[in-house]
Amino acid sequence: MNDESIRKSLEAIARQAIPDNINLWPRLAARLERKETTSMNRKWRLVWTVLLVLLGLFALTGVAYAFYRYFNNDAGCNP
């Protein structure tokens, strides 16, 4: 589909609920243009999500190890 057919389809749908004196195409075109450039944002969002998950796992592991060392009363474990 090209931009013209998309515009015509959206205008036909919008006429059912929106008055004729409102032009929706400039807002829709701006959104369509911005959507094409968001692929890098998804990549960085994935990178940050993985980093935060790893950081959370390291923190959880550290806390679990600290509790294990604190509550473990084996004579051979504590120096």
C-alpha positions in Angstrom: 0.0 0.0 0.0 1.2 3.5 -0.7 0.6 6.6 1.4 -2.2 7.8 -0.8 -4.3 4.7 -0.4 -3.7 4.6 3.4 -4.7 8.3 3.6 -7.9 7.7 1.7 -8.8 4.6 3.8 -8.2 6.4 7.0 -10.2 9.5 5.9 -13.1 7.2 5.0 -13.0 5.6 8.4 -12.6 8.9 10.2 -15.6 10.5 8.4 -17.9 8.2 10.3 -17.1 9.6 13.7 -15.1 12.9 13.1 -16.4 16.1 11.6 -15.3 17.1 8.1 -13.5 20.2 9.2 -10.8 18.3 11.0 -7.7 17.1 9.0 -6.1 14.0 10.5 -3.5 13.3 7.9 -0.7 15.6 9.3 -0.8 13.9 12.7 -0.9 10.4 11.1 1.9 11.2 8.7 4.1 12.4 11.5 3.4 9.2 13.5 4.1 7.0 10.5 7.4 8.8 9.9 8.4 8.5 13.6 7.6 4.8 13.6 10.2 4.0 10.9 13.0 5.5 13.1 12.1 3.6 16.3 13.9 0.5 15.4 17.0 1.7 17.2 14.9 2.5 20.3 13.7 -1.1 20.4 17.3 -2.3 20.2 18.4 -0.1 23.1 15.3 -1.0 25.1 16.3 -4.7 24.7 19.9 -4.0 25.7 18.8 -2.0 28.8 16.3 -4.7 29.8 18.9 -7.4 29.6 21.3 -5.3 31.6 18.8 -4.6 34.3 17.8 -8.2 34.5 21.4 -9.2 34.9 22.0 -6.5 37.5 18.9 -7.7 39.4 20.2 -11.3 39.3 23.6 -10.3 40.6 22.0 -8.3 43.4 19.7 -11.2 44.3 22.6 -13.7 44.2 24.7 -11.4 46.4 21.9 -11.0 49.0 21.3 -14.8 49.0 25.0 -15.4 49.5 25.2 -12.9 52.3 22.3 -14.6 54.1 23.8 -18.0 53.6 27.1 -16.8 55.1 25.4 -15.1 58.0 23.0 -17.9 58.9 25.3 -20.8 58.2 26.8 -22.0 61.5 29.2 -24.7 60.2 32.5 -24.5 61.9 34.4 -25.3 58.6 32.6 -22.6 56.6 33.4 -19.4 58.7 37.0 -18.4 58.9 
